[in-house]
Amino acid sequence: MTESPPNAAATPTGGTSPISRPVTAGIVTALVGFTSSFAVVLTGLRAVGASPAEAASGLAALCLTQGVGILWLSRWYRTPITLAW
């Protein structure tokens, strides 16, 4: 019988799960969460009278602000944190 490394996650079949699975799941979750709100934010910006260029600029500013907030919170609390809009 071989032993798994101490930090390896056991799967239901008794093997180990590679780290790529949770990382991939996290990336997919972040992308789905981000892109699902993308259209709503753009529609809202257009509804208040923003031109396509203004809407794109507002969305870029919002994305940049969210990115800075995530980096700051993650560094402050020393744990992975995400923000939702």
Secondary structure, DSSP 8 states (H G I E B T S, - for coil): -----TT-EE-TTSSEE-THHHHHHHHHHHHHHHHHHHHHHHHHHHHTT--HHHHHHHHHHHHHHHHHHHHHHHHHHTS------
